[in-house]
Amino acid sequence: MSVAFDLPRYLSVLPLFADMQTGELQRLAASGCRMQRLSRGDAIFRVGESCDEFHVVVTGQVKLFAISSSGAEKVIELIGPGNSFGEAPMFSGKAHIVNAQALSETFLLTIAKEAVMEEIARDPRFSLRMLAGVSKRLHGMISDVESYCLHSGIQRVIGYLLRDHLLNDGVEDKLASRAITISLPVSKATIASRLSLTPEYFSRVLHELEAEGLIKIDRRDICILNTQGLASYQLQ
């Protein structure tokens, strides 16, 4: 027997809506939200389409990507559970400049612009929380451009593998000494595109790191055997 999805409760744990009262969450859920179940490969929006809503990934994975004139695909961002996308074009009133597609079975929450504007009118602090989210994404994209311009391919791969395990101290103190296993959320080809690398180069780097005894590869599972060594390796 299926269990009904408690949308107001889910909204309450998202940073964007955490300060809203129960009645406000119930009103937003009833009038401004809709849920979608997407299959792998389903399009969410395409370049040039108008934007009057934004989205939150509940489960699954979504990619934002562009297509060049030659037909080559460049992955701009990978969106996982609990993260939102589409806010900027919604507020600007402009059409989408990238495409969005489900990479797996995905449960998507879509929130209408009209409902967002009504909440901003009731509580201006809501706009500040949305601005913080957009600013975080912009900061991430600037960091990506910096990485593409200043870091080697192997540095980008290692940075991706260690992205969730870096703290704020020096390299020796940043990483735990224990082994860490991470599961690649999408295909290696998709991650390679995200890092502006070819799939062949991405795989070659992984096998080089495995030969050095720093990681062990088991399909999409990668066990980081020596986190400090891996962090130091990218500095060589």
Long-range contacts (C-beta under 8 A, 24 or more apart in sequence): 5-35, 7-33, 7-35, 7-109, 10-58, 10-109, 14-56, 14-82, 14-84, 15-129, 15-133, 16-84, 16-129, 16-130, 16-133, 19-125, 19-129, 20-119, 20-123, 20-126, 24-119, 24-122, 28-111, 28-115, 28-119, 31-115, 32-111, 32-112, 32-114, 32-115, 32-116, 32-118, 33-109, 33-110, 33-111, 33-112, 33-115, 34-109, 34-110, 34-112, 35-107, 35-108, 35-109, 35-110, 36-107, 36-108, 36-110, 37-105, 37-106, 37-107, 37-108, 38-102, 38-105, 38-106, 38-107, 38-108, 39-102, 39-105, 40-102, 40-103, 40-104, 40-105, 41-101, 41-102, 42-101, 42-102, 42-106, 43-99, 43-100, 43-101, 44-100, 44-101, 44-102, 44-108, 45-86, 45-96, 45-99, 45-100, 46-96, 46-99, 47-95, 47-96, 47-97, 47-98, 47-99, 48-95, 48-96, 49-95, 49-96, 50-95, 50-96, 51-86, 51-89, 51-90, 51-94, 51-95, 51-96, 51-113, 52-90, 52-112, 52-113, 52-114, 53-86, 53-90, 53-110, 53-111, 53-112, 53-113, 54-84, 54-85, 54-86, 54-87, 54-90, 54-110, 54-111, 54-113, 54-116, 55-84, 55-85, 55-86, 55-100, 55-108, 55-109, 55-110, 55-111, 56-82, 56-83, 56-84, 56-108, 56-109, 56-110, 56-111, 57-81, 57-82, 57-83, 57-84, 57-85, 57-106, 57-107, 57-108, 57-109, 58-82, 58-106, 58-107, 58-108, 58-109, 59-105, 59-106, 59-107, 60-102, 60-103, 60-104, 60-105, 60-106, 60-107, 60-108, 61-102, 61-103, 61-104, 61-106, 61-185, 61-186, 62-100, 62-101, 62-102, 62-103, 62-106, 62-108, 63-100, 63-101, 63-103, 63-186, 63-190, 64-98, 64-99, 64-100, 65-98, 65-99, 65-100, 65-101, 65-193, 66-97, 66-98, 66-99, 67-99, 73-193, 74-193, 74-196, 75-190, 75-193, 75-194, 76-141, 76-194, 77-137, 77-140, 77-141, 77-194, 78-103, 78-185, 78-186, 78-190, 78-191, 78-194, 80-185, 84-133, 85-137, 87-130, 87-133, 87-134, 88-134, 88-137, 90-116, 91-130, 91-134, 103-185, 103-186, 103-190, 104-186, 148-196, 153-195, 153-197, 153-201, 153-205, 154-205, 154-208, 154-233, 154-234, 155-234, 156-195, 156-196, 156-197, 157-195, 157-197, 157-202, 157-205, 157-206, 157-209, 158-209, 158-230, 158-231, 158-233, 158-234, 159-234, 160-191, 160-194, 160-195, 161-215, 161-222, 161-224, 161-230, 162-224, 162-227, 162-230, 162-231, 165-224, 165-227, 171-228, 171-231, 171-232, 171-235, 172-228, 174-231, 175-227, 175-228, 175-230, 175-231, 176-227, 177-227, 177-228, 178-227, 179-223, 179-224, 179-225, 179-226, 179-227, 180-223, 180-224, 180-227, 181-221, 181-222, 181-223, 181-224, 182-221, 182-222, 182-224, 183-220, 183-221, 183-222, 184-220, 184-221, 184-222, 188-220, 209-233
